[in-house]
C-alpha cells in the first residue's frame, strides 16, 4: 500500500502543480470563452484543458500516495482572472500575462530543470511528471506561436518586448510564477533532505 510509506520528499511539488494547474485552467477557460478569435480560442482552450487535466492527475496522484491537496494562497490568481475577463485584445492579454517581455532571443531558464534530481521519485510519479513537463513545453510553444501571429497582425510593433501602454504589462507572467514556485519547492526539498 503506497500510502503507508513515509511522506515523499516531492509531495510539495505535486501539491504546487495540482494547485497551479487548476488555477490556470480557470483563467484560461475564462479567456477562451471570451475571445472572439476562433484561432486564439482553439489554442487557449487546448492549453486550458491540459491545465485542468494536469490538476486532476496530480490531485489523483496525491490521493494514491495517501495525501490530499493542501490549498495555498496565490496572490496572482485574482489578477490573472481579471486579465482573462477584461475587455481588451487577446494580444493585450498575452502581454499582461507576461508574453513578449523578454523576446531578445536569449534562451530562458528551463523551469523544469532539476525536478528529476530527486532520486526518490517513484516510477508512477516520474511518468506523470515526464508527461506533464512535455505537455507544458508544448503548451508554451503553442502560446508563443499564437502570440507571434497576433504580433504580426498588429504590424510587429509589439515584438521584442515592446508591450502596449498601461499597467497590464507589469503583471507577472504565468510561466514566471511556475518557475518561482518550482524553484521554491526545490529549495524546500533540498532543505528537507539535509
Helices and strands as residue ranges (DSSP letters): G 2-4, H 11-34, H 38-64, H 77-85, H 90-96, G 115-117, H 123-153, G 159-161, G 167-170, H 174-193
